[in-house]
Amino acid sequence: MNTIIGIDLGTSTTEAAVIRDGKPEMILNLDGEIITPSAVGIDQSGNWVIGEKARAQFLLSPENTAIEVKRKIGSGDLIPIGKQKYTPIALSSKLLEYVRHFASESLDEEITHAVISVPAYFNDIQRQSVVRAGTDAGFTVDRIINEPTAAALSYGLDHMDDESHILVYDLGGGTFDVTLLEMFSGVLEVKASNGDNQLGGKDFDQKLIDYFLNSFKNAHGIDLSTDKHAMAKIKDAAEKCKKTLSSEYTCHVTLPAIALKNGEPLAIDEDITADQFEKMCEDLLERTHAPIDVVLMDSGVDVSSIDKIILVGGSTRMPMVARDIEAYLGMKPETAVNPDYAVAEGAAIQAGIIEGTISPEDSLIMTDVCPFSLGIRVRAGWDDNVMSFLIHRNTTIPVTRSDTYYTDSDYQTQVLVQVYQGESDVATSNRLIGKFYLQDIPAKPSGEEPIEVSFTYNLNGILEVEAVVKSTGKNASIKIDMMDDGLKNPDDDNNEDDDDDDDDDVNPDDWKKVEGSKEYRTVIRNAERVLASGELDSDTEEELSELLLDLKKQIVRKNFGYTPVLESEIMELLDEEGFLD
């Protein structure tokens, strides 16, 4: 069987590991380092630079370099590098392609399989985007694994006989997760997860950045926030200052000639103390408390029953983090695993279990949970905007749940099944992740025709939804699949002609009317501009026209809130032709 590696695709850094002799071993990159900065750029010769070279380039040429891409993955944002713009999927793919290359070099074999970690609180679109980035990089993504679960695997492999409740506190560069697990008799069971996808070490850096900017503006009347080169230097200084204050009480920051005034160079020259920094970050530490409370509530585990708190993620090296947790929960946290390596090691352990390099008797049995509630929009009395939950958040996966509903109009022959993800009782306050029609319902009075809706959610976070007319067996389904470009909406596998007929009835110009269509406006506008320019050869023009038409029809016919694969294909084609600016 092909070797499967584990990858921690982080906001700030990326690491990879492999199983050797039953234990995870970190893989060195081409610079001989374990930690690879998650930076991607293009040098003056037009070549891609990845990792440390890109991170160094960011200081001198921030306009040609992208960092912290993970924070935008799963969004419709485009990231400028030079005169072109790229999707987060495309840039993440470049980073993962580098990982595949250095892993192949280090292990002396072609590496094409991986387990990739994601924050526990990533939604389906973000997870789908990560897997697409992996496949574009040449990987078969055998599994994605939640980062705190991976860290717990890293810990659990050497503590097989422990029986304990473990709280994993994972504060990385760009995301925060907290997960409660129970270990017993070689079983690692996730009880609950929660988090904040917009909270991480970068936000602590930003506190220092804001301090430097405000101090400089007050002293000199100059706003440096619009100067890309100055901001790159200030950002780098803030990161170094944060790290220094993790081991020393005072940090002196000097940035000479950061700006000019009346022809004279001006500098940033500041002394920052650990107490000052901690005061700046009080609100960020406070934001970690709510996810902890949710996890304890959802799991039904009292604080007094927690046996260990394990710190994961490089940002937990800040002493203020451990002090805050101890003050909040009354228990001192441990660094029982390497905060920088634990997630990659855990992903490698999952890879070893899949490929069999970790024997069953030496491996943990692992369960995980669905981090969000999932359900459909239904009518209840006069209210037609009610969320009917089929899978509640923190339900152990894999799981299948079903419920029975009834038609709500006389002689109704079709229903629109709208799938939402979120916690609100109001359906449209949640995230729409898919829609499909169930047709050919027998025409009967309201409430007489039962329809069974089933949700199946697997370990990769792939959701399958099926609706069945119970009296006839007529069915329709969707598959919100990280390996696919959106939704599968067949009545059955043998009904291709009907699907084609439905497609013929679609007016692609209706795409703007669909909820969530604003995600596509920039992509479609760019594609239409290029087609109108007349500068494409006939084959490329035909390919782009077909992709654009498919995207519009996908929005209308399949009614899906986001299709990152089609978007990515269009943007990559425009990029290849040199039309992104």
Secondary structure by P-SEA (a helix, b strand, c coil): ccbbbbbbccccbbbbbbbcccbbbbbbcccccccccccccccccccccccaaaaaacccccccccccccccccccbbbbcccccccaaaaaaaaaaaaaaaaaaaacccccbbbbbccccccaaaaaaaaaaaaaacccccccccaaaaaaaaaaccccccbbbbbbbbbcccbbbbbbbbbcccbbbbccccccccccaaaaaaaaaaaaaaaaaaaccccccccaaaaaaaaaaaaaaaaaaacccbbbbbbccccccccbbbbbcccccaaaaaaacaaaaaaaaaaaaaaaaaaccccccccbbbbbccccccaaaaaaaaaaccbbbbcccccccaaaaaaaaaaaaaacccccccccbbbbbccbbbbbbbbcccccccccccccccccccccccbbbbbccccccbbbbbbbbcccccccccccccccccccccccccccbbbbbbbbbccccbbbbbbbccccccccccccccccccbbbbcccccaaaaaaaaaacccccccccccccccaaaaaaaaaaaacccccaaaaaaaaaaaaaaaaaaccccccccaaaaaaaaaaaaaacccc
